[in-house]
Amino acid sequence: MQHKQKLTSDRFVSLITRDTLALVLAGGKGTRLGALTSHRVKPAVPFGGHFRIIDFTVSNCVNSGIRRMGVLTQYKAHSLIQHIHQAWAFLRPDLGEFLELLPAQQRAGEDWYAGTADAIYQNMDIIHLHDPAFLLILGGDHIYKMDYGAMLAAHVSSGADVTVCCMPVPLGKASAFGILEVDKDNRIRRFIEKPEQCRGMPDDPIHALASMGIYVFNTDFLLERLPADAVNPESSHDFGKDILPEAVNNGSAVLAFPFRDLETGGPAYWRDVGDIDSYWEANLELTRIEPELNVYDRRWPILTLQHQAPPAKFVLDEDNRRGEAINSLVAGGCIVSGALIRNSVLSSDVWVGEGSTVEDSVVLDNAQIGRDVRIRRAIIETGCVIPDGLHIGHHPAEDTARFEVSAGGVVLVTPEMLGQEARYVR
C-alpha cells in the first residue's frame, strides 16, 4: 500500500512539472562582480572549475522533471547564448522538451526589459503559445540544488495563487533581499523589498525570512496582472517591488515555501554569488573535504558543456620543483609543472610554471601562470598570462594600484589590467 501511495504521489508531481514552463531571468548586468562581467553576463561566469553559474538553475529544472524552459537574456549575452546552444542541445523537442532563448526583442513596445516582471510581460505571447498551467520564475545567478517538484506540489495542494521560496538570513544581510512576514499557515501577510530595517522571525529573532527569487504562479493569475503593471507609471515593473507586494495587499493567496535540506530539516545550501567576495568564497568552499555543495552527487548531476580536454597533468618530482595540488579542484587540460596548488580551483586548460605557488585562488580557463609566481587570495580571469616572478595578493598597495581589489581583499586580475590584448571571454 505504501508503495502504491508513493507512485501516486510521484505521478501527481510529474503531471504538474510537465504542465510547467520555467522562465530563467538571466539579463542582469551583474555589476557587483566587477570586471568578471565586463564581457559577459553574470549567469555565464564560470564556476567550480567546470560549470557556468546558470548550469545550476537549469540542471535543477531538468532533474526536477521540468523540461520546458526559457532563458531571458539582455546584456552582454553572447557568451551565455553560446553556452546554452552548446551545452543544452540534448533536449528533445519531439518529446516536448526545449530550452528557448528569449532575448529582449521589443516584442511589446519600443523598450528593452525594464524589470523582472516586464521581462515576463514582453514574452506573454510566447507563454500563451506554450499554454502552461504554471509558471516557475527563476534567477539564473545563484548556486544551489533544489527539487522544484516539491515546491510545485505544495503550491497546487495549497490552492495558492503564488508561492514564494524562502529561507532565513541574518538580520544584518536582510536589506539585500525581499523580506516576508508569514502567519502560522505560511501565508505571506507582508512582503517588503530590500528594507533598511526589519524584524526577525517570531521564533528566531536574529534572522529574517527572505525571498530567494524563486516563484510559482498560476499562469492565468500572473498574465492577468502583468498588463496593468506594464502601464502603471508608478511601477518599477519588478516582482519583488511591485507584483508580489500588490498581490499580498489585495488579498491573493500568496504562500511561503521554506527551502530546507531534506536530510537535516535545516536551511539548505544556497549562495548568492553576486559580488567578488561571495563568488570567491563559494568557489573555495568546494575545495573542503566535505563541502556543503556536493557536485559529485550522481543522483542530482549538474549538467554542463563537457569540454574536450586531456586529463590534468602534474609533472616534475624534485624538492622545490614538484607538481602537486592539495585540497584543490583541477579541471581537464591543466598542466602543473613543478608548482604547488593549494586550496584553489583551476578551470580548464590552465598552465602553471615551475616554482610557482597558487593558494586560496580561483583561476579561470586558459590562463597561463609563469615561473616563480606567487598568487594568493585572487581570481585570475580567462586568458590571463601572468609573467614570471609576479606576486599577486602579497602586497596590498601594489595590488590596489594595478588590479581590482574587493572589500574582503580578494584580488581580481584580467588581461586588460596586465596590459595584454583583450580577448574574447567565454
RODO-2510 file (C-alpha; in nm, 4 decimals, decimal comma):
residues 426
     n   res          X          Y          Z
     1     m     0,0000     0,0000     0,0000
     2     q     0,2827     0,2401     0,0834
     3     h     0,4491     0,1644    -0,2498
     4     k     0,1279     0,2433    -0,4375
     5     q     0,0874     0,5706    -0,2471
     6     k     0,4403     0,6752    -0,3362
     7     l     0,3794     0,6046    -0,7048
     8     t     0,0601     0,8074    -0,6899
     9     s     0,2488     1,0974    -0,5316
    10     d     0,5260     1,0791    -0,7910
    11     r     0,2681     1,0723    -1,0683
    12     f     0,0981     1,3772    -0,9166
    13     v     0,4251     1,5696    -0,9203
    14     s     0,5211     1,4546    -1,2698
    15     l     0,1911     1,5769    -1,4153
    16     i     0,2439     1,9175    -1,2542
    17     t     0,6040     1,9532    -1,3704
    18     r     0,5081     1,8616    -1,7265
    19     d     0,2476     2,1380    -1,7200
    20     t     0,5015     2,3946    -1,6004
    21     l     0,7077     2,6434    -1,8006
    22     a     1,0263     2,7589    -1,6280
    23     l     1,1467     3,1087    -1,7148
    24     v     1,5044     3,1862    -1,6109
    25     l     1,5867     3,5559    -1,5711
    26     a     1,9436     3,5936    -1,6997
    27     g     1,9630     3,9505    -1,8236
    28     g     2,1035     4,1433    -1,5277
    29     k     2,4270     4,3392    -1,5620
    30     g     2,5905     4,1863    -1,2521
    31     t     2,7973     4,4984    -1,1894
    32     r     2,8944     4,3930    -0,8350
    33     l     3,1148     4,1236    -0,9896
    34     g     3,3315     4,3975    -1,1330
    35     a     3,5468     4,3112    -1,4329
    36     l     3,4227     3,9493    -1,4324
    37     t     3,1097     4,0826    -1,6044
    38     s     3,2769     4,3383    -1,8272
    39     h     3,2462     4,0982    -2,1240
    40     r     2,9763     3,8536    -2,0141
    41     v     2,6526     3,8454    -1,8187
    42     k     2,6636     3,7113    -1,4623
    43     p     2,4916     3,3729    -1,5271
    44     a     2,7629     3,2965    -1,7865
    45     v     3,0512     3,3443    -1,5404
    46     p     3,2478     3,0176    -1,4887
    47     f     3,2141     2,8454    -1,1528
    48     g     3,3682     2,5463    -0,9799
    49     g     3,6322     2,4753    -1,2436
    50     h     3,3893     2,3172    -1,4856
    51     f     3,0476     2,4854    -1,4800
    52     r     2,8745     2,8154    -1,5530
    53     i     2,6571     2,9743    -1,2856
    54     i     2,3409     2,9215    -1,4907
    55     d     2,4063     2,5456    -1,5124
    56     f     2,2834     2,5016    -1,1556
    57     t     1,9403     2,6533    -1,2188
    58     v     1,8878     2,4738    -1,5496
    59     s     2,0131     2,1427    -1,4065
    60     n     1,7644     2,1820    -1,1217
    61     c     1,4870     2,2120    -1,3789
    62     v     1,5935     1,9045    -1,5741
    63     n     1,6489     1,6958    -1,2600
    64     s     1,3064     1,8075    -1,1309
    65     g     1,1341     1,6868    -1,4472
    66     i     1,0773     2,0374    -1,5859
    67     r     1,1945     2,0266    -1,9457
    68     r     1,0149     2,3259    -2,0932
    69     m     1,2347     2,6252    -2,0246
    70     g     1,3055     2,9747    -2,1492
    71     v     1,6141     3,1831    -2,0681
    72     l     1,5569     3,5590    -2,0855
    73     t     1,8729     3,7470    -2,1856
    74     q     1,9657     4,1097    -2,2392
    75     y     2,3111     4,2482    -2,1517
    76     k     2,6356     4,1047    -2,2965
    77     a     2,4621     3,7793    -2,3745
    78     h     2,6825     3,6252    -2,6437
    79     s     2,8850     3,4055    -2,4077
    80     l     2,5660     3,2855    -2,2388
    81     i     2,3874     3,2208    -2,5679
    82     q     2,6848     3,0255    -2,6999
    83     h     2,6985     2,8168    -2,3837
    84     i     2,3252     2,7391    -2,3921
    85     h     2,3488     2,6291    -2,7567
    86     q     2,6494     2,4060    -2,6933
    87     a     2,5657     2,2624    -2,3507
    88     w     2,1910     2,2158    -2,3647
    89     a     2,1252     2,0942    -2,7195
    90     f     2,0463     1,7421    -2,5949
    91     l     1,6837     1,8261    -2,5102
    92     r     1,4259     1,6582    -2,7365
    93     p     1,1731     1,8930    -2,8989
    94     d     0,9901     1,5916    -3,0411
    95     l     0,9167     1,4900    -2,6802
    96     g     0,8063     1,8392    -2,5805
    97     e     1,1431     1,9327    -2,4290
    98     f     1,3112     2,2634    -2,5062
    99     l     1,5279     2,5422    -2,3769
   100     e     1,4428     2,8582    -2,5698
   101     l     1,6499     3,1742    -2,5650
   102     l     1,4329     3,4814    -2,5189
   103     p     1,6449     3,7932    -2,5761
   104     a     1,4967     4,1398    -2,5342
   105     q     1,3296     4,1942    -2,8719
   106     q     1,0917     4,4851    -2,8040
   107     r     0,8042     4,2450    -2,8650
   108     a     0,5558     4,4540    -2,6622
   109     g     0,6811     4,8054    -2,7413
   110     e     0,9964     5,0016    -2,8085
   111     d     1,1695     4,9403    -2,4754
   112     w     1,4152     4,6757    -2,3579
   113     y     1,3392     4,4748    -2,0443
   114     a     1,2693     4,7340    -1,7759
   115     g     1,2451     4,4938    -1,4803
   116     t     1,1896     4,1294    -1,3923
   117     a     0,8113     4,1494    -1,4322
   118     d     0,8421     4,3488    -1,7533
   119     a     1,0682     4,0792    -1,8974
   120     i     0,7892     3,8250    -1,8488
   121     y     0,5280     4,0705    -1,9786
   122     q     0,7209     4,1217    -2,3013
   123     n     0,7093     3,7456    -2,3647
   124     m     0,3406     3,6911    -2,2889
   125     d     0,2704     3,5862    -2,6471
   126     i     0,5300     3,3088    -2,6203
   127     i     0,3849     3,1979    -2,2864
   128     h     0,0386     3,1791    -2,4447
   129     l     0,1881     2,9710    -2,7261
   130     h     0,3174     2,7075    -2,4818
   131     d    -0,0007     2,7270    -2,2690
   132     p     0,1400     2,6098    -1,9319
   133     a    -0,0791     2,5831    -1,6232
   134     f     0,2068     2,7057    -1,4020
   135     l     0,4977     2,9450    -1,4424
   136     l     0,8168     2,8843    -1,2465
   137     i     1,0148     3,2090    -1,2339
   138     l     1,3837     3,1635    -1,1530
   139     g     1,7031     3,3622    -1,1343
   140     g     1,9981     3,2337    -1,3328
   141     d     2,2650     3,3622    -1,0978
   142     h     2,2556     3,1523    -0,7794
   143     i     2,4376     2,8351    -0,6766
   144     y     2,2161     2,5671    -0,5238
   145     k     2,0452     2,2325    -0,5807
   146     m     1,6665     2,2161    -0,5455
   147     d     1,3844     1,9847    -0,6462
   148     y     1,1272     2,2296    -0,7819
   149     g     0,8751     1,9455    -0,7998
   150     a     0,8238     1,9586    -0,4224
   151     m     0,7525     2,3320    -0,4367
   152     l     0,5119     2,2903    -0,7276
   153     a     0,3284     2,0111    -0,5470
   154     a     0,2950     2,2266    -0,2345
   155     h     0,1696     2,5157    -0,4467
   156     v    -0,1028     2,3090    -0,6121
   157     s    -0,2045     2,1304    -0,2918
   158     s    -0,2436     2,4601    -0,1048
   159     g    -0,4564     2,6261    -0,3708
   160     a    -0,2242     2,9269    -0,3734
   161     d    -0,2149     3,1893    -0,6471
   162     v     0,1563     3,2464    -0,5886
   163     t     0,4192     3,0554    -0,3921
   164     v     0,7492     3,2165    -0,2911
   165     c     1,0522     3,0081    -0,1977
   166     c     1,2248     3,1475     0,1098
   167     m     1,4954     3,0866     0,3675
   168     p     1,6211     3,2620     0,6831
   169     v     1,9020     3,5164     0,6528
   170     p     2,0831     3,7102     0,9281
   171     l     1,9206     4,0462     1,0045
   172     g     2,2432     4,2193     0,9041
   173     k     2,2035     4,0895     0,5478
   174     a     1,8264     4,1321     0,5186
   175     s     1,8484     4,4611     0,3284
   176     a     1,9701     4,2694     0,0208
   177     f     1,6509     4,0615    -0,0039
   178     g     1,2754     4,0761    -0,0209
   179     i     1,1602     4,0072     0,3361
   180     l     0,8448     3,8098     0,4203
   181     e     0,6224     3,8092     0,7253
   182     v     0,4055     3,4970     0,7409
   183     d     0,1307     3,3545     0,9596
   184     k     0,1156     3,0066     1,1158
   185     d    -0,0096     2,8603     0,7870
   186     n     0,2854     3,0094     0,5901
   187     r     0,0584     3,2592     0,4179
   188     i     0,2537     3,5768     0,3445
   189     r     0,0998     3,8745     0,5226
   190     r     0,3662     4,1289     0,4333
   191     f     0,6318     4,1498     0,1611
   192     i     0,8948     4,4250     0,1789
   193     e     1,1624     4,4536    -0,0880
   194     k     1,5120     4,5239     0,0476
   195     p     1,4112     4,7089     0,3672
   196     e     1,6699     4,9165     0,5524
   197     q     1,5428     4,7628     0,8765
   198     c     1,3128     4,4719     0,9515
   199     r     1,2002     4,2467     1,2339
   200     g     1,3287     3,8993     1,2963
   201     m     1,1085     3,5918     1,2796
   202     p     0,8961     3,5259     1,5905
   203     d     1,0790     3,2001     1,6669
   204     d     1,4202     3,3251     1,5504
   205     p     1,4676     3,6972     1,6242
   206     i     1,8202     3,7192     1,4786
   207     h     1,7070     3,6028     1,1333
   208     a     1,4553     3,7352     0,8824
   209     l     1,2649     3,5273     0,6288
   210     a     1,3969     3,6176     0,2832
   211     s     1,2662     3,5543    -0,0656
   212     m     1,5084     3,3578    -0,2840
   213     g     1,3656     3,4990    -0,6087
   214     i     1,2020     3,1640    -0,6901
   215     y     0,8293     3,1943    -0,7620
   216     v     0,5485     2,9668    -0,8784
   217     f     0,2492     3,1445    -1,0335
   218     n    -0,0731     3,0107    -1,1663
   219     t    -0,0308     3,1239    -1,5254
   220     d    -0,3716     3,2893    -1,5577
   221     f    -0,3204     3,4769    -1,2313
   222     l     0,0083     3,6304    -1,3425
   223     l    -0,0889     3,7078    -1,7004
   224     e    -0,3975     3,8926    -1,5815
   225     r    -0,1808     4,1264    -1,3718
   226     l     0,1159     4,1952    -1,5956
   227     p    -0,0644     4,4234    -1,8475
   228     a    -0,1907     4,6517    -1,5695
   229     d     0,1568     4,6678    -1,4173
   230     a     0,3078     4,7462    -1,7585
   231     v     0,1030     5,0659    -1,7973
   232     n     0,1354     5,1786    -1,4352
   233     p     0,3747     5,4796    -1,4404
   234     e     0,4472     5,4387    -1,0682
   235     s     0,5620     5,0769    -1,1039
   236     s     0,9233     4,9667    -1,1432
   237     h     0,7872     4,6517    -1,3130
   238     d     0,9638     4,4221    -1,0704
   239     f     0,8336     4,1104    -0,8958
   240     g     0,9801     4,1967    -0,5551
   241     k     0,8975     4,5666    -0,5587
   242     d     0,5588     4,5600    -0,7309
   243     i     0,3898     4,2322    -0,8291
   244     l     0,4292     4,0406    -0,5025
   245     p     0,3538     4,3262    -0,2568
   246     e     0,0447     4,4130    -0,4605
   247     a    -0,0709     4,0502    -0,4599
   248     v    -0,0277     4,0299    -0,0805
   249     n    -0,2046     4,3613    -0,0227
   250     n    -0,5068     4,2755    -0,2389
   251     g    -0,5734     3,9525    -0,0513
   252     s    -0,4462     3,6999    -0,3048
   253     a    -0,3298     3,3646    -0,1709
   254     v     0,0480     3,4150    -0,1550
   255     l     0,2252     3,1276     0,0211
   256     a     0,5794     3,0878     0,1520
   257     f     0,7668     2,7646     0,0766
   258     p     1,0679     2,7137     0,3092
   259     f     1,3755     2,5801     0,1308
   260     r     1,5066     2,3074     0,3592
   261     d     1,7697     2,0376     0,3493
   262     l     1,5764     1,7128     0,3110
   263     e     1,8211     1,5219     0,5322
   264     t     1,8705     1,7677     0,8208
   265     g     1,5494     1,9685     0,8052
   266     g     1,7534     2,2890     0,8358
   267     p     1,8116     2,5566     0,5712
   268     a     1,9528     2,4095     0,2516
   269     y     2,2648     2,5229     0,0637
   270     w     2,2064     2,8389    -0,1416
   271     r     2,4615     3,1018    -0,2384
   272     d     2,4129     3,4408    -0,3971
   273     v     2,7467     3,4871    -0,5750
   274     g     2,6658     3,8470    -0,6586
   275     d     2,9965     4,0102    -0,5671
   276     i     3,3635     3,9230    -0,5903
   277     d     3,3976     3,8099    -0,2284
   278     s     3,0939     3,5798    -0,2309
   279     y     3,1935     3,4365    -0,5707
   280     w     3,5477     3,3642    -0,4494
   281     e     3,4248     3,2134    -0,1225
   282     a     3,1653     2,9876    -0,2891
   283     n     3,4310     2,8507    -0,5253
   284     l     3,6761     2,7808    -0,2434
   285     e     3,4056     2,6086    -0,0377
   286     l     3,4195     2,3317    -0,2988
   287     t     3,7799     2,2512    -0,2014
   288     r     3,6826     2,1449     0,1504
   289     i     3,6963     1,7759     0,2373
   290     e     3,3170     1,7635     0,2760
   291     p     3,1723     2,0757     0,1095
   292     e     2,8085     2,1664     0,1685
   293     l     2,7504     2,1588    -0,2077
   294     n     2,8127     1,8101    -0,3431
   295     v     2,8879     1,8387    -0,7150
   296     y     2,9742     1,4670    -0,7227
   297     d     2,6165     1,3574    -0,6462
   298     r     2,5183     1,1285    -0,9341
   299     r     2,1552     1,1358    -0,8208
   300     w     2,1439     1,5098    -0,8937
   301     p     2,4053     1,5841    -1,1598
   302     i     2,4985     1,9387    -1,2510
   303     l     2,4977     1,9277    -1,6295
   304     t     2,7167     2,1465    -1,8479
   305     l     2,9237     2,1509    -2,1653
   306     q     3,1718     1,8645    -2,1476
   307     h     3,4885     2,0433    -2,2536
   308     q     3,7072     1,8169    -2,4690
   309     a     4,0448     1,8226    -2,2973
   310     p     4,3065     1,5700    -2,1883
   311     p     4,3342     1,4770    -1,8191
   312     a     4,5025     1,7199    -1,5815
   313     k     4,8764     1,6595    -1,5589
   314     f     5,1233     1,7116    -1,2723
   315     v     5,4905     1,6861    -1,3618
   316     l     5,8351     1,7036    -1,2001
   317     d     5,9202     1,5321    -0,8742
   318     e     6,2145     1,7059    -0,7113
   319     d     6,2478     1,9115    -0,3958
   320     n     6,1095     2,2627    -0,4609
   321     r     6,0155     2,1502    -0,8147
   322     r     5,7241     1,9172    -0,7519
   323     g     5,3960     1,9489    -0,9376
   324     e     5,1186     1,8953    -0,6845
   325     a     4,7718     2,0092    -0,5835
   326     i     4,6423     1,9939    -0,2260
   327     n     4,2751     2,0418    -0,1323
   328     s     4,2070     2,1743    -0,4806
   329     l     3,9865     2,1227    -0,7865
   330     v     4,1803     2,0910    -1,1127
   331     a     3,9891     2,0644    -1,4409
   332     g     4,0898     1,8837    -1,7578
   333     g     4,3639     2,0218    -1,9779
   334     c     4,5602     2,1706    -1,6869
   335     i     4,9357     2,1220    -1,6566
   336     v     5,1022     2,1914    -1,3222
   337     s     5,4760     2,1798    -1,3830
   338     g     5,6855     2,1896    -1,0666
   339     a     5,4328     2,4174    -0,8962
   340     l     5,2184     2,3998    -0,5819
   341     i     4,8415     2,4473    -0,5947
   342     r     4,6769     2,4711    -0,2528
   343     n     4,3096     2,5336    -0,1620
   344     s     4,2364     2,6567    -0,5128
   345     v     4,0177     2,5960    -0,8173
   346     l     4,1762     2,5656    -1,1644
   347     s     3,9411     2,5734    -1,4624
   348     s     4,0132     2,4031    -1,7949
   349     d     4,3463     2,4409    -1,9774
   350     v     4,5371     2,6337    -1,7103
   351     w     4,9170     2,6073    -1,7169
   352     v     5,1279     2,6767    -1,4087
   353     g     5,5055     2,7073    -1,4403
   354     e     5,7948     2,5869    -1,2257
   355     g     5,8472     2,7314    -0,8821
   356     s     5,5071     2,8989    -0,8692
   357     t     5,2550     2,8839    -0,5851
   358     v     4,8808     2,9356    -0,6158
   359     e     4,6938     2,9494    -0,2845
   360     d     4,3298     3,0233    -0,1978
   361     s     4,2609     3,1334    -0,5536
   362     v     4,0298     3,0792    -0,8500
   363     v     4,1958     3,0551    -1,1933
   364     l     3,9642     3,0598    -1,4955
   365     d     4,0039     2,8923    -1,8353
   366     n     4,3149     2,9214    -2,0493
   367     a     4,5165     3,1252    -1,8006
   368     q     4,8929     3,0808    -1,8137
   369     i     5,0968     3,1349    -1,4995
   370     g     5,4707     3,1756    -1,5470
   371     r     5,7623     3,0648    -1,3337
   372     d     5,8240     3,1745    -0,9736
   373     v     5,4841     3,3422    -0,9494
   374     r     5,3142     3,3850    -0,6106
   375     i     4,9348     3,4120    -0,6154
   376     r     4,7216     3,4287    -0,3005
   377     r     4,3511     3,5139    -0,2454
   378     a     4,2941     3,6046    -0,6081
   379     i     4,0698     3,5462    -0,9082
   380     i     4,2569     3,5184    -1,2380
   381     e     4,0320     3,5858    -1,5382
   382     t     4,0140     3,3766    -1,8524
   383     g     4,3133     3,4154    -2,0848
   384     c     4,5452     3,5973    -1,8445
   385     v     4,9182     3,5442    -1,8978
   386     i     5,0887     3,6000    -1,5629
   387     p     5,4535     3,6943    -1,6230
   388     d     5,7419     3,5224    -1,4463
   389     g     5,8105     3,6387    -1,0922
   390     l     5,4905     3,8389    -1,0420
   391     h     5,3418     3,8439    -0,6907
   392     i     4,9635     3,8849    -0,6574
   393     g     4,7838     3,9085    -0,3238
   394     h     5,1006     3,9679    -0,1223
   395     h     5,1440     4,3463    -0,1407
   396     p     4,8109     4,5311    -0,0883
   397     a     4,9301     4,8703    -0,2087
   398     e     5,0716     4,7288    -0,5325
   399     d     4,7597     4,5187    -0,5914
   400     t     4,5297     4,8163    -0,5416
   401     a     4,7291     5,0287    -0,7838
   402     r     4,7273     4,7683    -1,0583
   403     f     4,4292     4,5379    -1,0128
   404     e     4,0754     4,5323    -0,8732
   405     v     4,0639     4,4542    -0,5001
   406     s     3,7371     4,3630    -0,3281
   407     a     3,6150     4,4798     0,0108
   408     g     3,7351     4,1473     0,1520
   409     g     4,0808     4,1800    -0,0003
   410     v     4,0363     3,9402    -0,2942
   411     v     4,2401     4,0490    -0,5977
   412     l     4,0754     4,0268    -0,9409
   413     v     4,3168     4,0181    -1,2363
   414     t     4,2143     4,0487    -1,6024
   415     p     4,4221     4,0593    -1,9225
   416     e     4,3462     4,4304    -1,9624
   417     m     4,4886     4,5028    -1,6176
   418     l     4,8074     4,3255    -1,7206
   419     g     4,8328     4,5386    -2,0339
   420     q     4,7511     4,2426    -2,2537
   421     e     4,5247     4,2388    -2,5529
   422     a     4,1648     4,1869    -2,4522
   423     r     4,0469     3,8540    -2,5887
   424     y     3,7014     3,7144    -2,6256
   425     v     3,5963     3,5899    -2,2825
   426     r     3,3929     3,2689    -2,2696
***
